[in-house]
Amino acid sequence: MIPEDTHIARLPEIMRIIAEGGGLDTALRIAKEFGGGHIYIPKLDDFIREIRDDRIRREVEAGATVSAVARRYLITERQVYRILTGEASAQETLPLS
């Protein structure tokens, strides 16, 4: 049997990147489902920010100080207060104009 690495090396670049990260079977399933088409892969910035904000709220509720939380997440104390009051998420979704 031919080693999987030999097959992965022969894939087109984008599929090789997927196979190296998730395995050859994953790359083949993606190719079967979306092959020949164009897919948009969104950035996860908003999702990651929501997770961070939830963690910040839980840490403060558990007794961590705003100052300590701000240092841990490399944000300002003002940003922590905005997250705690819900002001941050509202500001981030409003259009600028």
C-alpha atoms as one frame of an Amber mdcrd trajectory, in Angstrom:
protein
   0.000   0.000   0.000   1.250   3.506  -0.863   1.753   5.795   2.167  -0.824
   8.589   2.605   1.945  11.243   2.484   2.680  10.237  -1.120  -0.926  10.953
  -2.091  -1.052  14.229  -0.171   2.093  15.493  -1.910   0.367  15.048  -5.292
  -2.695  17.166  -4.420  -3.196  20.733  -5.692  -1.846  23.268  -3.180  -5.091
  24.253  -1.417  -6.187  20.633  -1.074  -2.714  19.678   0.163  -2.987  22.318
   2.909  -6.386  20.928   3.938  -5.096  17.338   3.868  -2.018  18.220   5.923
  -4.216  19.864   8.558  -7.209  17.543   8.594  -6.145  14.365   6.810  -6.550
  12.999   3.310 -10.107  11.761   3.966 -11.193  15.279   4.971  -9.643  16.776
   1.834 -11.373  14.192  -0.332 -14.762  14.828   1.304 -14.387  18.586   0.766
 -13.376  18.029  -2.860 -16.375  15.754  -3.418 -18.807  18.252  -1.859 -17.409
  21.504  -3.280 -15.098  20.452  -6.134 -15.278  22.674  -9.195 -17.107  25.432
  -7.340 -16.041  28.432  -5.361 -16.560  28.514  -1.629 -16.246  31.413   0.756
 -14.612  30.675   4.090 -15.460  33.468   6.522 -13.026  34.812   9.053 -13.879
  33.860  12.605 -13.049  37.214  14.216 -16.591  37.836  15.496 -16.939  34.276
  16.780 -13.569  34.396  18.549 -14.465  37.792  20.076 -17.756  36.367  21.411
 -15.893  33.489  23.062 -13.371  35.918  24.574 -16.128  38.197  25.858 -17.984
  35.259  27.439 -14.777  34.205  29.211 -14.219  37.748  30.439 -17.752  37.940
  31.857 -17.371  34.585  33.616 -13.991  35.541  35.101 -15.323  38.821  36.493
 -18.445  37.076  37.831 -16.130  34.546  39.533 -14.320  37.369  41.322 -11.459
  38.418  39.043 -10.736  42.129  39.013 -11.322  44.185  35.888  -7.674  45.208
  35.985  -6.429  41.605  36.091  -8.774  40.544  33.300  -7.688  43.481  31.131
  -4.033  42.517  31.556  -4.732  38.834  30.845  -6.542  39.579  27.571  -4.318
  42.516  26.587  -7.208  44.972  26.422  -7.988  48.135  28.348 -10.085  48.265
  31.508 -12.523  50.448  29.578 -12.953  47.638  27.020 -13.650  45.190  29.847
 -16.345  47.496  31.249 -17.887  47.821  27.773 -17.964  44.027  27.457 -19.568
  43.700  30.879 -22.293  46.215  30.063 -22.912  44.887  26.555 -21.837  48.187
  25.035 -18.917  46.612  23.141 -20.989  44.226  21.033 -23.547  46.926  20.199
 -20.805  49.315  19.084 -19.079  46.717  16.936 -22.217  45.933  14.941 -23.407
  49.481  14.235 -22.542  50.958  10.850 -20.117  53.878  10.885 -22.159  56.091
   8.546
